[in-house]
Amino acid sequence: MGNSHRIDATRLIDFATAVYAGAGLPEADARLVADTLVQADLWGHQSHGVLRLGWYLDRLRHGVMHPVTIPEVVVNAGAIANAPSGRRGATLGRTRADSQTALTRNRSAAAKASPEASATRVF
C-alpha cells in the first residue's frame, strides 16, 4: 500500500474530457462529466468517481447512453414544464441535470416577463 501515486486533478479532468469528447460528447459536456467524476474522487466517493469513466464510455460506445443531451418539453404550462429524461434514451445524468436546470431558469425568467403566457401540451 505504500506505493500510492497522486495524479493532478486538472490533468485527470483533461484526460477524462478527452476520452468523453472522443466518444462524441460535446466538449463542454465532456468537461462537465469529467469534472464531476474527479470531484467525487476528491470528496472521497470513489464509487462515483473516475472509476466510472470506463463504464460510462462502454455504455456510450454500445448506444445504451446518448452522447448529446437534447431536452424535450412534453408539458408546457408557463413557468411549469415536464421534461422527462428517458424519452430519447439515457444520457449522462449530470449533463441532463444541467440542461434541465437551464431550461427551468429560462422558463422562470420568461414567466416573470409574461405571466399571461398560455399553457399548452405537446405530445
Phi, psi and omega in degrees: 000347182286353181262052179277146179242138177254136179243133179301130183302320180296318178295323179292320176298316179299318179296309181296324177299314180297321179298310182289323176296323177294339178269003175108356177289141172303148185309313182296320178292320178300317180292320179299313180294316179300314180298320179297316180294315180295319179298321177300318177298316181296330177277357178090013180255065185302331181294344179243015184257214185299340173308329182280349184307308182294324180296312178296319180300316179298318179294323177294314181298329182264008176075010178287327176239149178262138183286340183245127179271122178239104180294141181229123179267124178253341173230126181239108181227065180068245180281352182254135178215150173248116180233080183295152186271339189262001186293329180250019180097164183291143173232174177290127188307317184293322179291323178295315180299316179294320180293323179285329174295317177297318178301315180297315179299315180297318181293320179297315179297319180294322180292324177294322181286329184217075185294343181274009180303138183281153177269140177223159174246135179238124179235000000 
